[in-house]
Amino acid sequence: MTTVLPTDSVLAAFGSSFTAITLAELGDKTFFMALILAARHRPRWVFIGAFAALACVTVISLALGFGLRELLPQGLVPWLAAVLFLAFGVKLLLDAQAMGADQAQEEAEAAAEAVNAAENLHPIAEGWAVIREAFALVFIAELGDRTQFTTIFLAAAPAFSFLALLAGSLLGHGLVTGLAVGAGRWIGTHLQERLLYRLSGGLFLLFGLAAVHQALG
């Protein structure tokens, strides 16, 4: 028997993942990697490689989150989601409080070091080589990043479906990657990393409260 999810649940999963991923990716190390690579190579090649890497990590992260959901007793899953959301929200707010004003610059410098190291080792110019380099750099940088944890925690929420989360996450990644390769230099100079962390933290606190409400219901 096929389970049909309510439209509001699908829209909530899509909107939550899109918003959370967009906030997490703006000003992230992978954002600056795409920006730097796009300044040196054709932006469309960089976009293809970076987005493909983000899509792969997204699928892996969603699978981990849904696997965690399936392994645990169903009555425990909403409470686990609530704890994860609230803890992650508090962590982001604490990180924002301790963050320096030049955090975005530090992320940009770390991204530049990684790109320079890769290109000094293997100079590239051709399209497929650029795509491979963008894919490898972004894939490695994304593993263990806060965006990956964001995706895993969202997937652990019992009310969210896989396809809705996947669509919202990919749209968020596509939007931010497109901005990075198209207007990244301008955006990079106006980013306020502390504000983004605070917005993300507040969003996860809301997710946590919603999960608590679901668990009690």
CYANA upper distance limits for C-alpha pairs under 8 A (distance plus 0.5 A):
  5 LEU  CA      9 SER  CA      7.16
  5 LEU  CA     10 VAL  CA      7.31
  6 PRO  CA     10 VAL  CA      7.04
  7 THR  CA     11 LEU  CA      6.67
  8 ASP  CA     12 ALA  CA      6.46
  9 SER  CA     13 ALA  CA      6.69
  9 SER  CA    159 ALA  CA      7.12
  9 SER  CA    160 PHE  CA      7.18
 10 VAL  CA     14 PHE  CA      6.65
 10 VAL  CA    160 PHE  CA      7.38
 10 VAL  CA    161 SER  CA      7.26
 10 VAL  CA    164 ALA  CA      6.22
 11 LEU  CA     15 GLY  CA      6.39
 11 LEU  CA    164 ALA  CA      7.87
 12 ALA  CA     16 SER  CA      6.30
 12 ALA  CA    160 PHE  CA      8.13
 13 ALA  CA     17 SER  CA      6.57
 13 ALA  CA    159 ALA  CA      8.26
 13 ALA  CA    160 PHE  CA      5.56
 13 ALA  CA    161 SER  CA      7.28
 13 ALA  CA    164 ALA  CA      6.13
 13 ALA  CA    165 LEU  CA      5.99
 13 ALA  CA    168 GLY  CA      7.99
 14 PHE  CA     18 PHE  CA      6.55
 14 PHE  CA    164 ALA  CA      5.35
 14 PHE  CA    165 LEU  CA      5.81
 14 PHE  CA    166 LEU  CA      8.33
 14 PHE  CA    167 ALA  CA      7.02
 14 PHE  CA    168 GLY  CA      4.95
 14 PHE  CA    169 SER  CA      8.14
 15 GLY  CA     19 THR  CA      6.50
 15 GLY  CA    168 GLY  CA      6.86
 16 SER  CA     20 ALA  CA      6.47
 16 SER  CA    165 LEU  CA      8.49
 16 SER  CA    168 GLY  CA      8.03
 17 SER  CA     21 ILE  CA      6.35
 17 SER  CA    151 THR  CA      7.92
 17 SER  CA    154 LEU  CA      7.64
 17 SER  CA    165 LEU  CA      6.15
 17 SER  CA    166 LEU  CA      8.47
 17 SER  CA    168 GLY  CA      5.56
 17 SER  CA    169 SER  CA      5.74
 17 SER  CA    172 GLY  CA      8.21
 18 PHE  CA     22 THR  CA      6.53
 18 PHE  CA    165 LEU  CA      8.47
 18 PHE  CA    168 GLY  CA      4.77
 18 PHE  CA    169 SER  CA      5.66
 18 PHE  CA    170 LEU  CA      8.24
 18 PHE  CA    171 LEU  CA      6.96
 18 PHE  CA    172 GLY  CA      5.34
 19 THR  CA     23 LEU  CA      6.72
 19 THR  CA    172 GLY  CA      7.59
 20 ALA  CA     24 ALA  CA      6.58
 20 ALA  CA    150 THR  CA      7.71
 20 ALA  CA    200 SER  CA      7.00
 20 ALA  CA    203 LEU  CA      7.86
 21 ILE  CA     25 GLU  CA      6.43
 21 ILE  CA    147 THR  CA      6.90
 21 ILE  CA    150 THR  CA      7.82
 21 ILE  CA    151 THR  CA      8.20
 21 ILE  CA    169 SER  CA      6.47
 21 ILE  CA    172 GLY  CA      6.08
 21 ILE  CA    173 HIS  CA      7.24
 22 THR  CA     26 LEU  CA      6.70
 22 THR  CA    172 GLY  CA      5.40
 22 THR  CA    173 HIS  CA      7.15
 22 THR  CA    175 LEU  CA      8.08
 22 THR  CA    176 VAL  CA      6.87
 23 LEU  CA    196 LEU  CA      6.51
 23 LEU  CA    197 TYR  CA      8.30
 23 LEU  CA    199 LEU  CA      7.96
 23 LEU  CA    200 SER  CA      6.71
 24 ALA  CA     28 ASP  CA      7.44
 24 ALA  CA    146 ARG  CA      7.52
 24 ALA  CA    147 THR  CA      6.12
 24 ALA  CA    150 THR  CA      8.49
 24 ALA  CA    196 LEU  CA      7.86
 24 ALA  CA    197 TYR  CA      8.12
 24 ALA  CA    200 SER  CA      7.37
 25 GLU  CA     30 THR  CA      7.95
 25 GLU  CA     31 PHE  CA      6.97
 25 GLU  CA    147 THR  CA      7.17
 25 GLU  CA    173 HIS  CA      7.77
 25 GLU  CA    176 VAL  CA      7.15
 26 LEU  CA     31 PHE  CA      6.83
 26 LEU  CA    176 VAL  CA      6.87
 26 LEU  CA    191 LEU  CA      8.46
 26 LEU  CA    196 LEU  CA      8.28
 27 GLY  CA     31 PHE  CA      6.34
 27 GLY  CA     32 PHE  CA      7.37
 27 GLY  CA    104 ALA  CA      6.62
 27 GLY  CA    107 GLU  CA      7.91
 27 GLY  CA    188 GLY  CA      7.39
 27 GLY  CA    191 LEU  CA      7.09
 27 GLY  CA    193 GLU  CA      7.02
 28 ASP  CA     32 PHE  CA      7.20
 28 ASP  CA    104 ALA  CA      8.34
 28 ASP  CA    107 GLU  CA      7.13
 29 LYS  CA     33 MET  CA      6.74
 29 LYS  CA    107 GLU  CA      5.76
 29 LYS  CA    108 ALA  CA      7.01
 29 LYS  CA    110 ALA  CA      7.63
 29 LYS  CA    111 ALA  CA      6.07
 29 LYS  CA    141 ALA  CA      7.71
 30 THR  CA     34 ALA  CA      6.75
 30 THR  CA    111 ALA  CA      7.65
 30 THR  CA    138 VAL  CA      6.06
 30 THR  CA    141 ALA  CA      7.00
 30 THR  CA    142 GLU  CA      7.44
 31 PHE  CA     35 LEU  CA      6.80
 31 PHE  CA    176 VAL  CA      7.78
 31 PHE  CA    177 THR  CA      7.06
 31 PHE  CA    180 ALA  CA      6.34
 31 PHE  CA    184 GLY  CA      8.45
 32 PHE  CA     36 ILE  CA      6.54
 32 PHE  CA    107 GLU  CA      7.80
 32 PHE  CA    108 ALA  CA      5.93
 32 PHE  CA    111 ALA  CA      6.42
 32 PHE  CA    112 ALA  CA      8.20
 32 PHE  CA    180 ALA  CA      7.56
 32 PHE  CA    184 GLY  CA      8.12
 32 PHE  CA    188 GLY  CA      8.32
 33 MET  CA     37 LEU  CA      6.60
 33 MET  CA    108 ALA  CA      8.18
 33 MET  CA    111 ALA  CA      5.69
 33 MET  CA    112 ALA  CA      7.32
 33 MET  CA    115 VAL  CA      7.33
 33 MET  CA    134 ALA  CA      8.45
 33 MET  CA    137 LEU  CA      8.22
 33 MET  CA    138 VAL  CA      7.71
 34 ALA  CA     38 ALA  CA      6.44
 34 ALA  CA     46 VAL  CA      6.93
 34 ALA  CA     47 PHE  CA      7.75
 34 ALA  CA     50 ALA  CA      7.22
 34 ALA  CA    134 ALA  CA      7.76
 34 ALA  CA    177 THR  CA      7.37
 34 ALA  CA    180 ALA  CA      6.40
 34 ALA  CA    181 VAL  CA      6.43
 35 LEU  CA     39 ALA  CA      6.91
 35 LEU  CA    180 ALA  CA      5.41
 35 LEU  CA    181 VAL  CA      5.64
 35 LEU  CA    184 GLY  CA      5.88
 35 LEU  CA    185 ARG  CA      7.31
 36 ILE  CA     40 ARG  CA      7.22
 36 ILE  CA    111 ALA  CA      8.48
 36 ILE  CA    112 ALA  CA      7.40
 36 ILE  CA    115 VAL  CA      8.22
 37 LEU  CA     41 HIS  CA      6.46
 37 LEU  CA     43 PRO  CA      8.19
 37 LEU  CA     46 VAL  CA      6.94
 37 LEU  CA    115 VAL  CA      8.00
 37 LEU  CA    134 ALA  CA      7.93
 37 LEU  CA    181 VAL  CA      8.50
 38 ALA  CA     42 ARG  CA      6.46
 38 ALA  CA     43 PRO  CA      5.05
 38 ALA  CA     46 VAL  CA      6.42
 38 ALA  CA    181 VAL  CA      5.74
 38 ALA  CA    182 GLY  CA      8.46
 39 ALA  CA     43 PRO  CA      8.00
 39 ALA  CA    181 VAL  CA      8.27
 41 HIS  CA     45 TRP  CA      7.97
 41 HIS  CA     46 VAL  CA      7.70
 41 HIS  CA    125 ALA  CA      7.85
 41 HIS  CA    130 VAL  CA      7.78
 42 ARG  CA     46 VAL  CA      7.14
 42 ARG  CA    127 GLY  CA      8.42
 43 PRO  CA     47 PHE  CA      6.54
 43 PRO  CA    181 VAL  CA      6.03
 43 PRO  CA    182 GLY  CA      7.74
 44 ARG  CA     48 ILE  CA      6.69
 44 ARG  CA    181 VAL  CA      8.41
 45 TRP  CA     49 GLY  CA      6.89
 45 TRP  CA    127 GLY  CA      6.58
 45 TRP  CA    128 TRP  CA      8.12
 45 TRP  CA    130 VAL  CA      6.76
 45 TRP  CA    131 ILE  CA      5.88
 46 VAL  CA     50 ALA  CA      6.45
 46 VAL  CA    130 VAL  CA      6.95
 46 VAL  CA    131 ILE  CA      6.27
 46 VAL  CA    134 ALA  CA      6.27
 46 VAL  CA    181 VAL  CA      7.84
 47 PHE  CA     51 PHE  CA      6.24
 47 PHE  CA    131 ILE  CA      8.48
 47 PHE  CA    177 THR  CA      6.96
 47 PHE  CA    178 GLY  CA      7.24
 47 PHE  CA    181 VAL  CA      7.22
 48 ILE  CA     52 ALA  CA      6.48
 48 ILE  CA    131 ILE  CA      6.84
 49 GLY  CA     53 ALA  CA      6.81
 49 GLY  CA    130 VAL  CA      7.99
 49 GLY  CA    131 ILE  CA      4.75
 49 GLY  CA    132 ARG  CA      6.66
 49 GLY  CA    133 GLU  CA      7.84
 49 GLY  CA    134 ALA  CA      5.36
 49 GLY  CA    135 PHE  CA      4.83
 50 ALA  CA     54 LEU  CA      6.79
 50 ALA  CA    131 ILE  CA      8.05
 50 ALA  CA    134 ALA  CA      5.69
 50 ALA  CA    135 PHE  CA      5.53
 50 ALA  CA    138 VAL  CA      6.32
 50 ALA  CA    139 PHE  CA      8.24
 50 ALA  CA    177 THR  CA      7.76
 51 PHE  CA     55 ALA  CA      6.51
 51 PHE  CA    135 PHE  CA      8.18
 51 PHE  CA    173 HIS  CA      7.39
 51 PHE  CA    174 GLY  CA      6.91
 51 PHE  CA    177 THR  CA      7.23
 52 ALA  CA     56 CYS  CA      6.74
 52 ALA  CA    135 PHE  CA      7.04
 53 ALA  CA     57 VAL  CA      6.82
 53 ALA  CA    134 ALA  CA      8.47
 53 ALA  CA    135 PHE  CA      5.44
 53 ALA  CA    136 ALA  CA      7.75
 53 ALA  CA    138 VAL  CA      6.56
 53 ALA  CA    139 PHE  CA      5.37
 54 LEU  CA     58 THR  CA      6.50
 54 LEU  CA    138 VAL  CA      7.60
 54 LEU  CA    139 PHE  CA      6.99
 54 LEU  CA    142 GLU  CA      7.80
 54 LEU  CA    170 LEU  CA      8.48
 54 LEU  CA    173 HIS  CA      7.38
 55 ALA  CA     59 VAL  CA      6.79
 55 ALA  CA    170 LEU  CA      6.91
 55 ALA  CA    173 HIS  CA      8.37
 56 CYS  CA     60 ILE  CA      6.81
 56 CYS  CA    139 PHE  CA      8.37
 57 VAL  CA     61 SER  CA      6.49
 57 VAL  CA    139 PHE  CA      7.32
 57 VAL  CA    142 GLU  CA      7.65
 57 VAL  CA    143 LEU  CA      7.67
 57 VAL  CA    148 GLN  CA      7.71
 58 THR  CA     62 LEU  CA      6.55
 58 THR  CA    148 GLN  CA      7.53
 58 THR  CA    151 THR  CA      7.32
 58 THR  CA    166 LEU  CA      7.86
 58 THR  CA    169 SER  CA      7.76
 58 THR  CA    170 LEU  CA      8.22
 59 VAL  CA     63 ALA  CA      6.59
 59 VAL  CA    166 LEU  CA      7.86
 60 ILE  CA     64 LEU  CA      6.78
 61 SER  CA     65 GLY  CA      6.73
 61 SER  CA    148 GLN  CA      6.59
 61 SER  CA    149 PHE  CA      8.09
 61 SER  CA    151 THR  CA      6.38
 61 SER  CA    152 ILE  CA      5.56
 61 SER  CA    155 ALA  CA      8.46
 62 LEU  CA     66 PHE  CA      6.54
 62 LEU  CA    151 THR  CA      6.66
 62 LEU  CA    152 ILE  CA      6.07
 62 LEU  CA    155 ALA  CA      5.96
 62 LEU  CA    162 PHE  CA      7.67
 62 LEU  CA    166 LEU  CA      8.15
 63 ALA  CA     67 GLY  CA      6.34
 63 ALA  CA    152 ILE  CA      8.46
 63 ALA  CA    155 ALA  CA      8.35
 64 LEU  CA     68 LEU  CA      6.64
 64 LEU  CA    152 ILE  CA      6.81
 64 LEU  CA    155 ALA  CA      8.41
 65 GLY  CA     69 ARG  CA      6.79
 65 GLY  CA    151 THR  CA      8.10
 65 GLY  CA    152 ILE  CA      4.96
 65 GLY  CA    153 PHE  CA      6.80
 65 GLY  CA    154 LEU  CA      7.85
 65 GLY  CA    155 ALA  CA      5.06
 65 GLY  CA    156 ALA  CA      5.23
 66 PHE  CA     70 GLU  CA      6.72
 66 PHE  CA    152 ILE  CA      8.43
 66 PHE  CA    155 ALA  CA      6.00
 66 PHE  CA    156 ALA  CA      6.26
 66 PHE  CA    162 PHE  CA      8.38
 67 GLY  CA     71 LEU  CA      6.69
 68 LEU  CA     72 LEU  CA      6.98
 68 LEU  CA    156 ALA  CA      7.11
 69 ARG  CA     74 GLN  CA      8.18
 69 ARG  CA     77 VAL  CA      6.71
 69 ARG  CA    155 ALA  CA      8.35
 69 ARG  CA    156 ALA  CA      5.85
 69 ARG  CA    157 ALA  CA      8.14
 69 ARG  CA    158 PRO  CA      7.71
 70 GLU  CA     74 GLN  CA      8.28
 72 LEU  CA     76 LEU  CA      7.26
 72 LEU  CA     77 VAL  CA      7.04
 73 PRO  CA     77 VAL  CA      7.11
 74 GLN  CA     78 PRO  CA      8.24
 75 GLY  CA     79 TRP  CA      8.31
 75 GLY  CA    215 ALA  CA      8.45
 76 LEU  CA     80 LEU  CA      6.67
 77 VAL  CA     81 ALA  CA      6.60
 77 VAL  CA    156 ALA  CA      7.81
 77 VAL  CA    157 ALA  CA      7.69
 77 VAL  CA    158 PRO  CA      7.22
 78 PRO  CA     82 ALA  CA      6.66
 78 PRO  CA    157 ALA  CA      6.94
 78 PRO  CA    158 PRO  CA      6.85
 78 PRO  CA    211 ALA  CA      6.39
 78 PRO  CA    212 VAL  CA      7.59
 78 PRO  CA    214 GLN  CA      7.33
 78 PRO  CA    215 ALA  CA      5.66
 79 TRP  CA     83 VAL  CA      6.71
 79 TRP  CA    211 ALA  CA      7.54
 79 TRP  CA    212 VAL  CA      7.08
 79 TRP  CA    215 ALA  CA      6.52
 80 LEU  CA     84 LEU  CA      6.63
 80 LEU  CA    156 ALA  CA      8.45
 81 ALA  CA     85 PHE  CA      6.51
 81 ALA  CA    153 PHE  CA      7.31
 81 ALA  CA    154 LEU  CA      8.43
 81 ALA  CA    156 ALA  CA      6.39
 81 ALA  CA    157 ALA  CA      5.75
 81 ALA  CA    158 PRO  CA      8.37
 81 ALA  CA    208 GLY  CA      7.60
 81 ALA  CA    211 ALA  CA      6.89
 82 ALA  CA     86 LEU  CA      6.54
 82 ALA  CA    207 PHE  CA      7.89
 82 ALA  CA    208 GLY  CA      4.91
 82 ALA  CA    209 LEU  CA      7.36
 82 ALA  CA    210 ALA  CA      8.23
 82 ALA  CA    211 ALA  CA      5.35
 82 ALA  CA    212 VAL  CA      6.06
 83 VAL  CA     87 ALA  CA      6.37
 83 VAL  CA    208 GLY  CA      7.35
 84 LEU  CA     88 PHE  CA      6.43
 84 LEU  CA    153 PHE  CA      7.04
 84 LEU  CA    208 GLY  CA      8.00
 85 PHE  CA     89 GLY  CA      6.50
 85 PHE  CA    153 PHE  CA      7.36
 85 PHE  CA    204 PHE  CA      5.75
 85 PHE  CA    205 LEU  CA      6.76
 85 PHE  CA    207 PHE  CA      6.58
 85 PHE  CA    208 GLY  CA      5.15
 86 LEU  CA     90 VAL  CA      6.65
 86 LEU  CA    204 PHE  CA      6.78
 86 LEU  CA    205 LEU  CA      5.56
 86 LEU  CA    207 PHE  CA      8.09
 86 LEU  CA    208 GLY  CA      5.38
 86 LEU  CA    209 LEU  CA      8.12
 87 ALA  CA     91 LYS  CA      6.64
 88 PHE  CA     92 LEU  CA      6.68
 88 PHE  CA    201 GLY  CA      7.62
 88 PHE  CA    204 PHE  CA      7.29
 89 GLY  CA     93 LEU  CA      6.83
 89 GLY  CA    200 SER  CA      7.57
 89 GLY  CA    201 GLY  CA      4.46
 89 GLY  CA    202 GLY  CA      6.74
 89 GLY  CA    203 LEU  CA      7.72
 89 GLY  CA    204 PHE  CA      5.19
 89 GLY  CA    205 LEU  CA      5.64
 90 VAL  CA     94 LEU  CA      6.65
 90 VAL  CA    201 GLY  CA      6.76
 90 VAL  CA    205 LEU  CA      7.84
 91 LYS  CA     95 ASP  CA      6.51
 91 LYS  CA    201 GLY  CA      7.87
 92 LEU  CA     96 ALA  CA      6.58
 92 LEU  CA    197 TYR  CA      6.20
 92 LEU  CA    198 ARG  CA      7.15
 92 LEU  CA    200 SER  CA      7.46
 92 LEU  CA    201 GLY  CA      5.38
 93 LEU  CA     97 GLN  CA      6.76
 93 LEU  CA    197 TYR  CA      6.96
 93 LEU  CA    198 ARG  CA      5.82
 93 LEU  CA    201 GLY  CA      5.73
 93 LEU  CA    202 GLY  CA      8.06
 94 LEU  CA     98 ALA  CA      6.84
 95 ASP  CA     99 MET  CA      6.43
 95 ASP  CA    197 TYR  CA      7.94
 96 ALA  CA    193 GLU  CA      8.35
 96 ALA  CA    194 ARG  CA      5.37
 96 ALA  CA    195 LEU  CA      7.94
 96 ALA  CA    197 TYR  CA      6.01
 96 ALA  CA    198 ARG  CA      6.54
 97 GLN  CA    194 ARG  CA      7.96
 99 MET  CA    103 GLN  CA      7.10
 99 MET  CA    194 ARG  CA      6.95
100 GLY  CA    194 ARG  CA      8.42
101 ALA  CA    192 GLN  CA      8.38
101 ALA  CA    193 GLU  CA      8.37
101 ALA  CA    194 ARG  CA      7.98
102 ASP  CA    106 GLU  CA      6.91
103 GLN  CA    107 GLU  CA      6.84
103 GLN  CA    193 GLU  CA      6.84
103 GLN  CA    194 ARG  CA      8.36
104 ALA  CA    108 ALA  CA      6.73
104 ALA  CA    188 GLY  CA      8.14
104 ALA  CA    191 LEU  CA      7.49
104 ALA  CA    192 GLN  CA      7.71
104 ALA  CA    193 GLU  CA      6.32
105 GLN  CA    109 GLU  CA      6.65
106 GLU  CA    110 ALA  CA      6.69
107 GLU  CA    111 ALA  CA      6.69
108 ALA  CA    112 ALA  CA      6.62
109 GLU  CA    113 GLU  CA      6.69
110 ALA  CA    114 ALA  CA      6.89
111 ALA  CA    115 VAL  CA      6.73
112 ALA  CA    116 ASN  CA      6.45
113 GLU  CA    117 ALA  CA      6.54
114 ALA  CA    118 ALA  CA      6.80
114 ALA  CA    137 LEU  CA      8.08
115 VAL  CA    119 GLU  CA      6.66
115 VAL  CA    137 LEU  CA      7.94
116 ASN  CA    120 ASN  CA      6.36
117 ALA  CA    121 LEU  CA      6.72
118 ALA  CA    122 HIS  CA      6.69
118 ALA  CA    123 PRO  CA      8.37
118 ALA  CA    133 GLU  CA      8.31
119 GLU  CA    123 PRO  CA      5.25
119 GLU  CA    124 ILE  CA      7.24
124 ILE  CA    129 ALA  CA      6.58
124 ILE  CA    130 VAL  CA      7.05
125 ALA  CA    129 ALA  CA      7.37
125 ALA  CA    130 VAL  CA      7.25
126 GLU  CA    130 VAL  CA      6.77
127 GLY  CA    131 ILE  CA      6.77
128 TRP  CA    132 ARG  CA      6.59
129 ALA  CA    133 GLU  CA      6.60
130 VAL  CA    134 ALA  CA      6.55
131 ILE  CA    135 PHE  CA      6.53
132 ARG  CA    136 ALA  CA      6.59
133 GLU  CA    137 LEU  CA      6.56
134 ALA  CA    138 VAL  CA      6.50
135 PHE  CA    139 PHE  CA      6.32
136 ALA  CA    140 ILE  CA      6.66
137 LEU  CA    141 ALA  CA      6.65
138 VAL  CA    142 GLU  CA      6.41
139 PHE  CA    143 LEU  CA      7.04
141 ALA  CA    145 ASP  CA      7.57
142 GLU  CA    147 THR  CA      7.73
142 GLU  CA    148 GLN  CA      7.22
143 LEU  CA    148 GLN  CA      7.08
144 GLY  CA    148 GLN  CA      6.64
144 GLY  CA    149 PHE  CA      7.51
145 ASP  CA    149 PHE  CA      7.16
146 ARG  CA    150 THR  CA      6.52
147 THR  CA    151 THR  CA      6.83
148 GLN  CA    152 ILE  CA      6.75
149 PHE  CA    153 PHE  CA      6.55
150 THR  CA    154 LEU  CA      6.71
151 THR  CA    155 ALA  CA      6.69
151 THR  CA    169 SER  CA      8.27
152 ILE  CA    156 ALA  CA      6.85
153 PHE  CA    157 ALA  CA      7.34
154 LEU  CA    160 PHE  CA      7.89
154 LEU  CA    165 LEU  CA      8.22
155 ALA  CA    160 PHE  CA      7.19
155 ALA  CA    161 SER  CA      8.21
155 ALA  CA    162 PHE  CA      7.64
155 ALA  CA    165 LEU  CA      7.81
157 ALA  CA    211 ALA  CA      7.95
160 PHE  CA    164 ALA  CA      7.73
160 PHE  CA    165 LEU  CA      7.35
161 SER  CA    165 LEU  CA      6.72
162 PHE  CA    166 LEU  CA      6.49
163 LEU  CA    167 ALA  CA      6.53
164 ALA  CA    168 GLY  CA      6.68
165 LEU  CA    169 SER  CA      6.42
166 LEU  CA    170 LEU  CA      6.50
167 ALA  CA    171 LEU  CA      6.60
168 GLY  CA    172 GLY  CA      6.65
169 SER  CA    173 HIS  CA      6.64
170 LEU  CA    174 GLY  CA      6.39
171 LEU  CA    175 LEU  CA      6.53
172 GLY  CA    176 VAL  CA      6.75
173 HIS  CA    177 THR  CA      6.42
174 GLY  CA    178 GLY  CA      6.40
175 LEU  CA    179 LEU  CA      6.70
176 VAL  CA    180 ALA  CA      6.59
177 THR  CA    181 VAL  CA      6.80
178 GLY  CA    182 GLY  CA      6.35
178 GLY  CA    183 ALA  CA      8.49
179 LEU  CA    183 ALA  CA      5.70
179 LEU  CA    184 GLY  CA      6.17
179 LEU  CA    187 ILE  CA      8.46
180 ALA  CA    184 GLY  CA      4.39
180 ALA  CA    185 ARG  CA      8.01
180 ALA  CA    187 ILE  CA      8.33
183 ALA  CA    187 ILE  CA      6.79
184 GLY  CA    188 GLY  CA      6.19
185 ARG  CA    189 THR  CA      7.07
186 TRP  CA    190 HIS  CA      7.33
187 ILE  CA    191 LEU  CA      6.63
192 GLN  CA    196 LEU  CA      7.01
193 GLU  CA    197 TYR  CA      6.74
194 ARG  CA    198 ARG  CA      6.73
195 LEU  CA    199 LEU  CA      6.63
196 LEU  CA    200 SER  CA      6.59
197 TYR  CA    201 GLY  CA      6.46
198 ARG  CA    202 GLY  CA      6.56
199 LEU  CA    203 LEU  CA      6.61
200 SER  CA    204 PHE  CA      6.79
201 GLY  CA    205 LEU  CA      6.78
202 GLY  CA    206 LEU  CA      6.88
203 LEU  CA    207 PHE  CA      6.82
204 PHE  CA    208 GLY  CA      6.53
205 LEU  CA    209 LEU  CA      6.74
206 LEU  CA    210 ALA  CA      6.67
207 PHE  CA    211 ALA  CA      6.67
208 GLY  CA    212 VAL  CA      6.71
209 LEU  CA    213 HIS  CA      6.73
210 ALA  CA    214 GLN  CA      6.76
211 ALA  CA    215 ALA  CA      6.59
212 VAL  CA    216 LEU  CA      6.66
213 HIS  CA    217 GLY  CA      6.59
